[in-house]
Amino acid sequence: EIASCLVGSEMCIRDRMRGRSMRKIVYIICLFFSLSICASANDNISISVEFPSNLGGEQDGRLMVIFANNDRSEPRFQISPGAKGQIIFGKDVTNWKPDIIETIDNTILGYPFVSLKDMPAGDYYVQAIINRYKDFHLSNGKIVSLPPEMGEGQKWNRKPGNFYSKPRKITISENGSENIKITMDQEISPIEPPEDTKYIKYVKMKSELLSDFWGEDVVLGANVLLPEGFGEHPEAKYPLMIFHGHFPYDFGGFSETSPNSNMLPTYSSRFDIEGYNIVQAQAAYDFYKKWVSKNFPRFIIIEIQHATPYYDDSYAVNSASQGPYGDAITYELIPHVEKMFRGIGEGWSRFTYGGSTGGWEALAVQIFYPDEYNGTFAACPDPIDFRAYTALNLYEDKNAYFYDSDFSQKLRPGRRDYLGNIGYTLYDDNRLEAVIGSKSRSGRQYDIWEATYSPMAEDGYPKRIWNKLTGEIDHEVAKYWRDNYDLRYIMERDWATLGPKLEGKINIYVGDMDNYYLNNAVYLTEDFLENTKAPYYNGDVDYGDRAEHCWNGDHENGNGISRLNYNFMYVDKILKRIEASAPEGADLTSWRY
């Protein structure tokens, strides 16, 4: 009876186990199964939220109310699907007027609790925030309401212009009657753009392709690292290294100054390194010294800014719901940067690299634009074979959240550590997304895959790959994903024409204990690459022993160190690739001073 209620409402469970003592038993059972739908303290709680007229007029967006059991930081910064994640409830609001109450009550979906009435009694810090939306009039006639990018990389809890309240402490009593009133009287301030330096330049350009799609001006950005001697060698033209990844506010990991001796060390729990801030600062200075050293080859490096209303980047490909970002980056932005800074401007002189999201992008653009790039170094890429779409087979499995089973529901894992300990499930991750935003608008991982890979639905938003609450997979949508974005499938399907263009260009690296099971898709892709001989791919696929996300091919250093070395760790392989593949008459000397 309990198993039949796991994804249903807590009312389902209450109908089966009545009485106060039995509800406590249910709560213990739910904790055992990593569920949080059974805790109950208060059937009469509600939250009233308003904002003053001095902040603005009518608002559309996602209203969220967040509770935290601690004051380590503001509640809005403590939301995650992991064990330490705090409590959040969310609803869409439309034409919300100043000084008018919007209510979060027991009907509003939350995480980890289904409803407000499931929250345990106790002391909390509470905060409200609205992720403000605006209407986009797409070129196909659809109108969609989405959060515009405001320079922060689509982070709803940091987005300039969003309204929020200051946290305050409250007490929720058991079986009491609370109406908590909140006024969002704060607005997140604009972000100042970074300033150019001798080596780093920040470039913005209007994309005609994207502006046509979105019905308004769309700007792409590039953080550009210029080579040593750029100004002293006007005759030189340079190869281009393109680093793909999440939204880069500035060009991180490069510093012309050594770390301040008075810097106070901070501990990194992710990498278990004491004083990791000092390690990072020293690595940035070491990279600068390497970059300007006499024998280091001269390249241009760019990091691309291409945040969309759905995520902190577009995944660098053309898609139905986000527009032609692949074409815009490849045919507009990159030639623009090369023209500004004397790039060679030919496919043989361009190389892509990155990790995680950036690993998928680096490989995807190499496959979709095989003549425009001469090699990819894809570390810990997002799923590149959807038969191993994290912990599920998108084509054969029926449900994303549960394993196929005759008699019980077994939850699929969402994140593990290098020993296999499960941090949270796929259900957890997706339920949290459903609370933060409807219609693929959470700005989180599964929603951006949907916004990138799915066809557009009739309402203008991406079609769901699965039901967000139940996990039931739509296999017609999955087929569209396969035909357009399953990188292994596309290579195998088109290898007769793609193979000759990709020979020697593909390099993939992943830890065999990747936290998100991304190594499973790499195994399947390697099987295809190694067993295909016409032509043989002639690249590199490598695995880090017990390495977590995001291992990038470094067998000497842990992830905490190797992640600081992306911008130079593939240079030797790039030079060998240029030497082996540059066309006759190519410029191999002007940039080797």
C-alpha positions as CSV (number, residue, x, y, z in Angstrom):
1,E,0.0,0.0,0.0
2,I,2.8,2.4,0.8
3,A,4.6,1.6,-2.5
4,S,1.5,2.5,-4.4
5,C,1.6,6.0,-3.0
6,L,5.2,6.9,-3.5
7,V,4.6,9.5,-6.2
8,G,1.1,10.3,-5.2
9,S,-0.2,12.7,-2.6
10,E,0.3,12.2,1.1
11,M,-3.5,12.0,1.3
12,C,-3.2,8.6,-0.4
13,I,-1.1,7.4,2.5
14,R,-3.2,9.0,5.2
15,D,-6.3,7.2,3.9
16,R,-4.6,4.0,4.5
17,M,-3.1,4.7,7.9
18,R,-5.2,6.8,10.1
19,G,-4.4,8.1,13.5
20,R,-1.6,10.0,14.9
21,S,0.6,7.1,15.9
22,M,0.2,5.4,12.5
23,R,1.2,8.7,10.7
24,K,4.5,8.6,12.7
25,I,5.1,5.1,11.4
26,V,4.5,6.3,7.8
27,Y,6.9,9.1,8.3
28,I,9.6,6.7,9.5
29,I,8.9,4.4,6.5
30,C,9.2,7.4,4.1
31,L,12.5,8.4,5.6
32,F,13.7,4.9,5.0
33,F,12.8,5.2,1.4
34,S,14.4,8.7,1.1
35,L,10.9,10.2,0.7
36,S,9.7,13.4,2.2
37,I,6.0,13.4,1.5
38,C,4.8,12.2,4.9
39,A,6.0,14.6,7.5
40,S,3.0,16.6,8.9
41,A,2.7,19.4,11.3
42,N,0.0,21.8,10.3
43,D,-3.1,21.6,8.1
44,N,-3.8,25.3,8.3
45,I,-0.7,27.1,7.2
46,S,-0.5,29.6,4.3
47,I,1.9,32.2,3.1
48,S,0.7,35.7,1.9
49,V,3.2,37.5,-0.4
50,E,3.1,41.0,-1.9
51,F,5.4,43.6,-3.4
52,P,5.2,47.4,-3.2
53,S,4.4,49.6,-6.1
54,N,7.8,51.3,-6.0
55,L,9.4,48.2,-7.4
56,G,7.3,48.1,-10.5
57,G,3.9,47.4,-12.1
58,E,2.2,44.1,-13.0
59,Q,4.5,41.1,-12.9
60,D,4.6,37.6,-14.5
61,G,6.9,35.0,-13.2
62,R,7.6,32.2,-10.8
63,L,6.9,33.0,-7.1
64,M,8.9,30.9,-4.7
65,V,8.8,30.7,-0.9
66,I,11.8,29.1,0.8
67,F,12.3,27.8,4.3
68,A,15.7,27.0,5.9
69,N,16.4,25.4,9.3
70,N,19.6,27.4,9.6
71,D,21.1,30.8,8.9
72,R,24.3,29.7,7.2
73,S,23.2,31.8,4.2
74,E,20.0,33.2,2.8
75,P,17.4,30.5,2.2
76,R,17.4,31.2,-1.6
77,F,21.0,30.0,-1.7
78,Q,20.3,26.7,0.0
79,I,18.1,24.9,-2.5
80,S,19.3,21.6,-3.9
81,P,18.1,18.0,-4.3
82,G,20.8,16.8,-1.9
83,A,20.5,15.8,1.8
84,K,21.3,19.4,3.0
85,G,18.8,21.0,0.5
86,Q,16.2,23.2,2.2
87,I,12.4,23.6,1.6
88,I,10.8,25.4,-1.4
89,F,7.3,25.9,-2.8
90,G,6.6,27.5,-6.2
91,K,3.7,28.7,-8.4
92,D,3.3,30.7,-11.6
93,V,1.9,34.2,-11.3
94,T,0.4,36.3,-14.1
95,N,-0.5,40.0,-14.1
96,W,0.3,40.2,-10.5
97,K,-0.3,43.8,-9.3
98,P,1.6,45.7,-6.6
99,D,0.2,45.4,-3.0
100,I,-2.1,42.5,-4.0
101,I,-1.7,39.3,-2.1
102,E,-0.6,36.0,-3.8
103,T,-0.9,33.0,-1.6
104,I,1.2,29.9,-1.2
105,D,-1.2,27.4,0.5
106,N,-1.6,23.6,0.8
107,T,-2.4,23.2,-2.9
108,I,1.0,24.5,-4.1
109,L,3.7,21.9,-4.9
110,G,6.9,21.9,-2.9
111,Y,10.1,20.1,-2.4
112,P,11.1,18.0,-0.6
113,F,7.6,18.2,0.9
114,V,4.6,17.9,-1.4
115,S,2.6,20.5,0.6
116,L,3.0,23.1,3.3
117,K,0.9,21.0,5.7
118,D,3.6,18.3,5.5
119,M,6.3,20.5,7.0
120,P,7.4,19.6,10.5
121,A,6.8,22.0,13.3
122,G,9.8,24.1,14.3
123,D,11.8,27.2,13.7
124,Y,12.7,28.4,10.2
125,Y,14.1,31.3,8.3
126,V,11.7,32.2,5.5
127,Q,12.2,34.1,2.3
128,A,10.2,34.9,-0.8
129,I,11.5,35.6,-4.3
130,I,10.0,36.0,-7.8
131,N,11.8,35.0,-10.9
132,R,10.4,37.6,-13.2
133,Y,9.4,36.7,-16.8
134,K,8.8,38.7,-20.0
135,D,7.1,37.8,-23.2
136,F,9.1,36.8,-26.3
137,H,7.4,37.1,-29.6
138,L,9.1,34.3,-31.6
139,S,9.5,34.4,-35.4
140,N,7.0,31.5,-35.8
141,G,4.2,33.5,-34.2
142,K,4.4,31.8,-30.7
143,I,4.5,34.0,-27.6
144,V,6.4,32.5,-24.6
145,S,6.9,34.0,-21.2
146,L,10.5,33.4,-19.9
147,P,13.1,34.8,-17.6
148,P,15.4,37.1,-19.7
149,E,19.2,36.8,-19.2
150,M,20.4,39.7,-17.1
151,G,24.2,39.0,-17.1
152,E,24.2,36.5,-14.2
153,G,23.9,33.2,-16.3
154,Q,20.2,32.4,-15.6
155,K,20.5,32.0,-11.8
156,W,17.0,32.8,-10.4
157,N,18.4,33.4,-6.9
158,R,20.9,36.0,-8.2
159,K,19.2,37.4,-11.2
160,P,19.3,41.3,-11.4
161,G,15.8,42.7,-11.3
162,N,14.2,39.8,-9.3
163,F,12.3,40.9,-6.2
164,Y,12.8,39.2,-2.9
165,S,12.3,39.6,0.8
166,K,14.9,39.7,3.6
167,P,15.0,36.4,5.5
168,R,13.2,36.4,8.9
169,K,12.8,33.8,11.6
170,I,9.4,32.2,12.2
171,T,8.0,29.4,14.2
172,I,5.5,26.9,12.8
173,S,3.6,25.2,15.6
174,E,2.1,21.7,15.5
175,N,-1.5,21.7,14.4
176,G,-1.7,25.4,14.8
177,S,-3.1,28.0,12.3
178,E,-0.5,30.2,10.7
179,N,-0.7,32.8,8.0
180,I,2.7,34.1,7.3
181,K,2.9,37.5,5.6
182,I,5.9,38.5,3.5
183,T,6.6,41.6,1.6
184,M,9.2,41.4,-1.2
185,D,10.7,44.9,-0.9
186,Q,14.2,44.1,-2.2
187,E,15.5,44.0,-5.8
188,I,18.7,42.3,-6.9
189,S,21.1,44.9,-8.3
190,P,22.6,44.9,-11.8
191,I,25.9,43.2,-12.4
192,E,28.8,45.4,-13.5
193,P,30.5,44.0,-16.6
194,P,34.2,43.1,-16.3
195,E,36.9,45.4,-17.7
196,D,39.4,44.7,-20.4
197,T,43.0,44.1,-19.5
198,K,46.2,43.8,-21.6
199,Y,45.5,40.1,-22.2
200,I,41.7,39.7,-21.7
201,K,39.1,41.4,-23.9
202,Y,35.4,41.2,-23.5
203,V,33.5,41.1,-26.8
204,K,29.8,41.5,-27.5
205,M,28.0,41.2,-30.8
206,K,24.4,41.2,-32.0
207,S,23.5,37.9,-33.7
208,E,21.2,38.4,-36.7
209,L,20.3,34.7,-36.7
210,L,19.2,34.7,-33.0
211,S,17.6,38.1,-33.2
212,D,15.4,37.0,-36.0
213,F,14.3,33.9,-34.1
214,W,13.6,35.6,-30.7
215,G,11.9,38.7,-32.2
216,E,14.3,41.1,-30.4
217,D,18.0,41.8,-30.3
218,V,20.1,38.9,-29.0
219,V,23.7,39.5,-28.1
220,L,26.5,36.8,-28.0
221,G,29.6,37.4,-25.9
222,A,33.2,36.1,-25.9
223,N,35.8,36.4,-23.2
224,V,39.0,36.5,-25.2
225,L,42.5,35.7,-23.9
226,L,45.1,37.1,-26.3
227,P,48.6,35.6,-26.7
228,E,51.7,37.1,-25.4
229,G,53.3,39.4,-28.0
230,F,50.0,40.1,-29.7
231,G,50.7,43.8,-30.0
232,E,54.3,43.4,-30.9
233,H,53.7,40.9,-33.8
234,P,51.1,42.5,-36.1
235,E,52.1,40.0,-38.8
236,A,51.0,37.0,-36.8
237,K,47.7,35.2,-37.2
238,Y,46.7,32.7,-34.5
239,P,44.9,29.3,-34.1
240,L,41.8,29.4,-31.9
241,M,41.0,27.3,-28.8
242,I,37.3,27.4,-27.9
243,F,36.4,26.5,-24.3
244,H,32.8,25.4,-23.9
245,G,31.1,25.4,-20.6
246,H,28.7,27.1,-18.2
247,F,28.2,30.9,-18.4
248,P,31.6,32.6,-17.8
249,Y,31.1,36.1,-16.2
250,D,34.8,36.8,-16.8
251,F,37.9,34.9,-17.9
252,G,38.6,32.9,-14.8
253,G,41.8,31.0,-14.0
254,F,44.2,33.7,-15.3
255,S,45.9,36.2,-13.1
256,E,48.8,38.5,-13.7
257,T,49.5,38.7,-10.0
258,S,50.5,36.1,-7.4
259,P,48.1,35.3,-4.5
260,N,47.9,37.7,-1.7
261,S,50.0,36.4,1.2
262,N,47.2,37.6,3.6
263,M,44.5,35.5,1.9
264,L,42.6,33.5,4.5
265,P,42.3,29.8,3.5
266,T,38.9,28.3,2.8
267,Y,38.0,24.6,2.8
268,S,36.6,22.9,-0.3
269,S,34.2,20.1,0.7
270,R,33.8,19.1,-2.9
271,F,37.5,18.3,-3.3
272,D,38.4,17.9,0.3
273,I,41.2,20.5,0.0
274,E,42.0,22.9,2.7
275,G,42.9,26.4,1.4
276,Y,41.4,25.7,-2.0
277,N,41.0,29.4,-2.7
278,I,44.7,29.8,-2.4
279,V,45.3,26.8,-4.7
280,Q,43.0,28.3,-7.3
281,A,44.7,31.7,-7.0
282,Q,48.2,30.2,-7.4
283,A,47.1,28.1,-10.4
284,A,45.7,31.2,-12.1
285,Y,49.1,32.9,-11.6
286,D,51.0,29.8,-12.8
287,F,48.9,29.8,-15.9
288,Y,49.8,33.4,-16.6
289,K,53.5,32.6,-16.2
290,K,53.1,29.6,-18.6
291,W,51.1,31.7,-21.1
292,V,53.8,34.4,-21.4
293,S,56.8,32.1,-21.3
294,K,59.2,32.0,-24.2
295,N,58.4,28.6,-25.6
296,F,54.7,28.4,-25.1
297,P,52.8,28.3,-28.4
298,R,50.7,31.4,-29.2
299,F,47.0,30.8,-29.4
300,I,43.8,32.8,-28.9
301,I,41.4,31.3,-26.3
302,I,37.8,32.2,-26.1
303,E,35.0,31.4,-23.6
304,I,31.6,31.9,-25.1
305,Q,28.7,33.7,-23.4
306,H,25.4,32.3,-24.8
307,A,22.9,32.2,-22.0
308,T,19.3,31.8,-23.1
309,P,16.0,32.3,-21.3
310,Y,16.1,28.6,-20.5
311,Y,19.6,28.1,-19.1
312,D,23.1,29.5,-18.5
313,D,24.1,28.5,-22.0
314,S,22.4,27.2,-25.2
315,Y,24.3,23.9,-25.6
316,A,25.8,25.5,-28.7
317,V,23.5,23.8,-31.2
318,N,20.5,24.7,-33.2
319,S,17.2,23.8,-31.4
320,A,13.5,24.2,-31.9
321,S,12.9,26.1,-28.7
322,Q,16.1,28.1,-28.3
323,G,16.9,28.9,-31.9
324,P,20.0,28.6,-34.2
325,Y,22.8,28.9,-31.5
326,G,25.0,26.4,-33.3
327,D,25.0,28.4,-36.5
328,A,25.2,31.8,-34.7
329,I,28.3,30.7,-32.7
330,T,30.0,29.0,-35.6
331,Y,29.2,31.4,-38.4
332,E,28.8,34.7,-36.6
333,L,30.6,34.9,-33.3
334,I,33.7,32.9,-34.0
335,P,34.5,34.7,-37.4
336,H,33.8,38.0,-35.7
337,V,36.4,37.3,-32.9
338,E,38.9,36.0,-35.5
339,K,38.5,39.1,-37.6
340,M,39.0,41.4,-34.5
341,F,42.1,39.6,-33.2
342,R,43.8,38.2,-36.3
343,G,42.7,34.6,-36.0
344,I,43.6,32.3,-38.9
345,G,40.0,31.8,-39.5
346,E,40.0,28.3,-41.1
347,G,38.7,25.0,-39.8
348,W,42.1,23.4,-39.4
349,S,43.1,26.0,-36.9
350,R,40.1,25.7,-34.5
351,F,39.8,23.3,-31.6
352,T,37.1,22.8,-29.0
353,Y,37.4,21.6,-25.4
354,G,35.4,21.6,-22.2
355,G,33.9,19.5,-19.4
356,S,30.4,18.3,-18.5
357,T,28.0,20.6,-20.4
358,G,31.1,22.0,-22.2
359,G,32.2,18.4,-22.9
360,W,29.0,17.6,-24.7
361,E,29.1,20.9,-26.6
362,A,32.7,20.5,-27.6
363,L,31.9,17.1,-29.1
364,A,28.6,18.2,-30.6
365,V,29.9,21.1,-32.6
366,Q,32.7,18.9,-33.9
367,I,30.1,16.4,-35.1
368,F,27.6,19.0,-36.4
369,Y,30.2,21.2,-38.0
370,P,33.0,18.7,-38.9
371,D,34.8,21.0,-41.4
372,E,34.8,24.0,-39.1
373,Y,36.8,22.5,-36.3
374,N,39.9,20.3,-36.3
375,G,39.7,18.5,-33.0
376,T,37.7,18.1,-29.8
377,F,38.6,17.3,-26.2
378,A,35.4,16.4,-24.5
379,A,35.7,15.8,-20.8
380,C,33.0,14.1,-18.7
381,P,30.4,15.0,-21.4
382,D,26.7,15.1,-20.7
383,P,25.0,11.9,-22.1
384,I,26.3,11.3,-25.6
385,D,24.3,8.1,-26.1
386,F,20.7,8.3,-24.8
387,R,20.6,4.6,-24.2
388,A,22.6,5.7,-21.1
389,Y,20.8,9.0,-20.4
390,T,22.3,9.2,-16.9
391,A,20.8,6.2,-15.2
392,L,18.1,5.2,-17.7
393,N,17.7,4.0,-21.3
394,L,15.5,6.7,-22.9
395,Y,14.4,4.4,-25.7
396,E,13.5,1.2,-23.8
397,D,12.6,2.2,-20.3
398,K,9.0,3.1,-19.6
399,N,9.6,5.4,-16.6
400,A,12.4,7.8,-15.8
401,Y,12.1,7.7,-12.0
402,F,11.5,3.9,-11.4
403,Y,13.1,0.8,-12.7
404,D,10.7,-1.6,-14.5
405,S,9.4,-4.0,-11.8
406,D,6.6,-6.4,-11.3
407,F,5.7,-5.7,-7.7
408,S,7.5,-2.7,-6.3
409,Q,8.8,0.7,-7.3
410,K,12.6,1.0,-7.2
411,L,13.9,4.6,-7.5
412,R,16.6,5.3,-10.0
413,P,19.7,7.0,-8.6
414,G,20.5,10.6,-9.6
415,R,23.8,11.2,-8.1
416,R,26.5,9.0,-6.4
417,D,30.0,9.4,-5.0
418,Y,33.1,7.5,-6.0
419,L,32.1,4.7,-3.6
420,G,28.6,4.4,-5.1
421,N,26.8,6.1,-2.2
422,I,23.6,7.7,-3.6
423,G,23.1,11.3,-2.8
424,Y,19.7,11.8,-4.4
425,T,17.4,10.2,-7.0
426,L,16.3,11.2,-10.5
427,Y,12.8,11.8,-9.0
428,D,14.3,14.2,-6.4
429,D,16.1,16.2,-9.1
430,N,13.1,16.5,-11.3
431,R,10.6,17.2,-8.5
432,L,12.8,20.2,-7.5
433,E,12.8,21.4,-11.1
434,A,9.0,21.2,-11.2
435,V,8.8,23.4,-8.2
436,I,11.3,26.0,-9.4
437,G,9.7,26.4,-12.9
438,S,6.9,24.9,-15.1
439,K,7.3,24.4,-18.8
440,S,11.0,23.6,-18.7
441,R,11.7,27.0,-17.1
442,S,13.6,25.9,-13.9
443,G,17.0,26.8,-15.4
444,R,18.3,23.4,-14.2
445,Q,19.8,20.4,-15.9
446,Y,17.0,18.2,-17.0
447,D,14.9,21.1,-18.2
448,I,17.7,22.5,-20.4
449,W,18.2,19.1,-22.0
450,E,14.5,19.2,-22.7
451,A,14.6,22.8,-24.0
452,T,17.6,21.9,-26.3
453,Y,16.6,18.5,-27.6
454,S,12.8,18.5,-27.7
455,P,10.5,19.7,-30.6
456,M,8.4,22.7,-29.8
457,A,4.9,22.1,-28.5
458,E,1.8,23.9,-29.6
459,D,2.1,26.4,-26.8
460,G,5.6,27.4,-27.8
461,Y,7.4,25.6,-25.0
462,P,9.5,22.4,-25.3
463,K,7.6,19.1,-25.4
464,R,8.1,17.1,-22.3
465,I,10.4,14.0,-22.6
466,W,8.5,12.6,-19.6
467,N,5.8,13.6,-17.3
468,K,7.5,15.7,-14.7
469,L,5.6,14.3,-11.7
470,T,5.2,10.7,-12.7
471,G,8.2,10.0,-14.8
472,E,6.3,8.4,-17.7
473,I,8.5,8.7,-20.8
474,D,7.1,9.9,-24.2
475,H,8.9,7.7,-26.7
476,E,7.8,9.8,-29.7
477,V,9.7,12.7,-28.2
478,A,12.6,10.3,-27.4
479,K,12.8,9.4,-31.1
480,Y,13.1,13.1,-32.0
481,W,15.9,13.4,-29.5
482,R,17.7,10.3,-31.0
483,D,17.5,11.6,-34.6
484,N,18.7,15.0,-33.8
485,Y,20.9,15.0,-30.7
486,D,22.1,11.5,-29.7
487,L,25.7,12.0,-30.7
488,R,26.6,8.3,-30.8
489,Y,23.5,7.5,-32.9
490,I,24.2,10.4,-35.3
491,M,27.8,9.4,-35.8
492,E,26.9,5.7,-36.4
493,R,24.0,6.6,-38.7
494,D,26.1,9.1,-40.8
495,W,29.6,7.5,-40.5
496,A,30.0,7.0,-44.2
497,T,30.1,10.7,-44.7
498,L,31.1,11.9,-41.2
499,G,33.8,9.4,-40.5
500,P,36.4,10.8,-43.0
501,K,35.8,14.3,-41.6
502,L,36.1,13.2,-38.0
503,E,39.1,10.9,-38.3
504,G,41.7,11.9,-35.7
505,K,39.5,14.6,-34.2
506,I,37.6,12.9,-31.3
507,N,39.0,12.7,-27.8
508,I,36.8,11.8,-24.8
509,Y,37.6,11.6,-21.1
510,V,35.5,10.5,-18.2
511,G,35.8,9.1,-14.7
512,D,34.5,5.6,-14.3
513,M,32.7,6.7,-11.2
514,D,31.2,9.9,-12.7
515,N,28.7,11.2,-10.2
516,Y,26.0,11.3,-12.8
517,Y,26.7,8.0,-14.5
518,L,28.0,9.8,-17.6
519,N,30.7,7.1,-18.2
520,N,28.0,4.7,-19.2
521,A,27.2,6.6,-22.4
522,V,31.0,6.9,-23.1
523,Y,31.3,3.1,-22.9
524,L,28.6,2.7,-25.5
525,T,30.1,5.4,-27.7
526,E,33.6,3.8,-27.4
527,D,32.2,0.5,-28.5
528,F,31.0,2.1,-31.7
529,L,34.2,4.1,-32.3
530,E,36.6,1.2,-31.7
531,N,34.6,-1.3,-33.8
532,T,34.2,0.9,-36.8
533,K,37.1,0.7,-39.3
534,A,35.9,2.5,-42.4
535,P,37.5,4.7,-41.3
536,Y,38.8,4.1,-37.8
537,Y,38.2,7.2,-35.7
538,N,41.9,7.3,-34.7
539,G,41.3,9.3,-31.5
540,D,41.3,8.8,-27.8
541,V,38.8,7.5,-25.2
542,D,40.2,7.3,-21.6
543,Y,38.8,6.7,-18.2
544,G,39.9,7.9,-14.7
545,D,40.0,5.1,-12.1
546,R,37.3,5.8,-9.4
547,A,37.3,9.4,-10.7
548,E,34.2,11.5,-10.1
549,H,32.7,14.3,-12.2
550,C,34.5,16.0,-14.0
551,W,37.6,13.9,-14.9
552,N,39.4,15.4,-17.9
553,G,42.2,13.0,-18.8
554,D,44.8,13.9,-16.1
555,H,46.1,10.7,-14.5
556,E,48.5,12.6,-12.3
557,N,46.2,15.0,-10.4
558,G,42.8,14.8,-8.7
559,N,39.8,16.6,-10.2
560,G,40.3,19.6,-7.9
561,I,43.7,20.3,-9.5
562,S,43.2,19.1,-13.1
563,R,40.1,21.3,-13.5
564,L,42.4,24.3,-13.2
565,N,44.5,23.2,-16.1
566,Y,42.0,23.0,-19.0
567,N,43.5,25.9,-20.9
568,F,46.9,24.3,-21.5
569,M,46.6,20.5,-20.8
570,Y,45.6,19.7,-24.5
571,V,48.1,22.0,-26.2
572,D,50.6,19.3,-27.0
573,K,48.0,17.2,-28.7
574,I,46.7,20.2,-30.6
575,L,50.1,21.0,-31.9
576,K,50.5,17.4,-33.1
577,R,47.1,17.5,-34.8
578,I,48.0,20.8,-36.6
579,E,51.3,19.3,-37.8
580,A,49.5,16.2,-39.1
581,S,46.5,17.8,-40.7
582,A,47.2,21.4,-41.7
583,P,46.6,21.8,-45.5
584,E,49.5,22.6,-47.8
585,G,50.5,26.3,-47.6
586,A,48.9,26.8,-44.1
587,D,50.4,29.4,-41.8
588,L,52.4,27.3,-39.3
589,T,55.0,29.9,-38.5
590,S,53.7,33.5,-37.9
591,W,52.3,32.5,-34.5
592,R,55.4,30.5,-33.4
593,Y,57.5,33.3,-32.1
